[in-house]
Amino acid sequence: MVPAGAAEPARAAAFPPFETHTFLAQLIWLALAFGLLYWLMANIALPRIQGILHDRSARLAADLDQAQAMKTEPAAAAETKRKALEAELNQKIAASEATIQSRTQEAMGNVRAIASETASAIVERLTGQAPDQASLDRALDSTATAH
C-alpha cells in the first residue's frame, strides 16, 4: 500500500504545457520567439539566400551565353573557310574552262588540216594522182557548210 502523502506529489508535477496557471506566459513566450525568428529570417537569412540565388542565376546566364558564343564561333569560322574554298574552286574551274576552250579551238583548227591531208592521201591512193589544193579546199568548204 502506498501512503496517502506519496501519491500527492506525483499529481502536483503535471506536464507544464497542460498547466492552466502558466498558459498565458507560455503564449507570450511563443509570440516573442515566433516574432524574433520571423525577424531573423526576414532580415538576415532570406536576403542572403536571395543573393545566393541571384548570383547563381547570373552565373548560369553568363555560362549559357558563353556556351552559345562558343557554339556559333566555330560555325562562323567554318562558313568563312567554306566561302574561301568555294572562291578558290571557282577560280580553278574558270581557269580549266579557259584551257579547255583554247585547246578545243586549237584542235578544231587542226581538224581542217588533218581532213585536208587525209582526203588528199585517199584521193591519191585511189586515183594515183594528188588532187590540186583548190578543189580540195572547195570540197572541204562545201562539207563544212553542209553540217
Summary of the structure (lengths in Angstrom):
residues: 147
radius of gyration: 55.0
end to end distance: 145.3
largest distance: 167.1
contacts: 283
relative contact order: 0.03
helix: 91%
strand: 0%
